[in-house]
Amino acid sequence: MKTVSASLLALGLMAAAGMAQAANNCTVSLKGDDAMKFDLKTATVSASCATITIELAHTGKMPAAAMGHNVVISAAKDMDGIARDAIKAGVGNHYVPKGDARVIAATSLIGGGQKTRITLPGKKLAAGGDYTFFCSFPGHSTLMKGKLVVTK
């Protein structure tokens, strides 16, 4: 009986630790590759974080000019418009329209083997909001996108 009780206690502690970690998750770590895929389709952050960090590692080998990746955070409804306008913004602006109020945050554009990160105030995201993350390199947002879930 002691073994069963100890096992149940251990499972309960692990579950509680997992929930606490999810509740205070302030960092999203993504990997993008030469096949135009992010390793996550859904990422979760907490609106209670003072700051939220978005990290991107390009695990491919191709240079930014051929297969560059970035991460743009926006309301889901704005993704298509931002992706269209990103082409006009060009590589010099990391394929992110300058001063675009629809863009909540965006990393720089990187090539294979590189990493980038950006930090934004947690108050820019509201719990329960409909947010997305995507790569704005021309043509990539059709495959390289995911849902950003914001918890309390």
N, C-alpha and C positions, 0 to 999 in steps of 0.2 A: 504494500500500500504506500510505503514511503517513496518508492521509486516512481509510482504513478503520480503522486502529489508533487514531487520534485520536477517531474517532466512537465506537468501542467503549469507549474509556476514558471519554469524556464520559457515555455511557449508563450505564456501571458506577458512576460517581460520583453521578449523579442517583438511581439506584436505591438506593445505599447511603445517601444523604442522606434519601430518602423513608422508608426503614426506620428510620433513627435518629430521625426526627421522630415516626413512629408509636409507637416504643418509649418515648418520653419525653413523650407527649402528656398534658398536665396540665390542659387546658381543653376544655370542650365548649361550643360556641357554637350556639345554636338560634334559629330564627326561627319565630314563630307568627303566623297571619293570621286574618282574619275568616271564612275558610272552614273553620275548626277543623282546621288542618293544621300540623304541624311540617315544616320543610324537610328534616329527616333522619329516616330510619327506623332507622338504626344509628349509634351514636357509640362511639368507642374512647378509653379513657384507660389510663394505666399505673398499676399498683399501687405502683410504685416512687416515685411522686411524693409529696413531703412533704405537699403540699396539692393538691386538685383543685378547679377553679373551674367552676361551671355558670353560663353566661350565657344570658339570654333577651331577645330583642328582639321586641316585638309590632309587626309590620309593618302591621297593619290600622288602621282608623280608629275602630272602635266603642269605647265606654267600658268600663271594667272591670265595671261593674254588668250590662252586656248581653252582653259577649263577652270577659270577663277570661281571662287565661291565667297559669299558673304552671308550674313544673317540679318534680315530685316524683320522687325516686330511691328505689327500694325493691327488695327481692327480687321477682322476677317473680310468684311465688306469692302475694304479698301485695297486688298491685295492685288487684284487684277489691274486696277488703275495705276497703282504704283509701279507694277511690273512693266506696263506699257510705257509709262513716263521715264522709267529707268533707262531705256534704250537711248532716249534723247539726252539724258544726263551724261552718258558716256563713261568710259573707263576712268577718265581723270577724276570723276566724282564717285568712283567705286560703284557705278550703276545705281546711285541713289539720288533722286531729285533733290537739289539743294533747297533748304528752307521749306520742304513739303510738310505741312502740319499733319498729314496722314501718317507720316513715319514717326513711330514712337521711339524707336532706337534702331541703329544699324551699325554693324561692324565694318571694318575696312575689307576690301577685296584681297584675297590671298590665293596663292598657287600651291601646288603639291609640296608637302613637307612643312608648310608654314602653319602658324597659329596666330589667332587674334582674339581680342576680348573687348567688351564694352560694359560699362556700368551705368545703370540708370536709376533714378529715384524710384523706390517702391510705390510711391503714391501716383506714379504715371499709369499704373495698372489697377483696375478695380476688380475685387473678387466677383466671380461669376460673369465677367465680361467675355465677349466673343472675340478672342485674339488668335492670330496666326503668326508663325515664323516661316520665312521662306528665303530662298536665294534669288536675288534680283539680276544676276547675270542673264543676258538675253536668252530666253528659251528655257531656263532652268526651273522657273517657278511652277511649271506644270508637273514636275516630278519631285522637286526639292521643296517640300512644304510640310507643315504639320500644325497641330493645334496646340496653343499655349493655354493651359488651364491655370487660372489664378484662384487660389483658395484664400480664406480669411487668415 
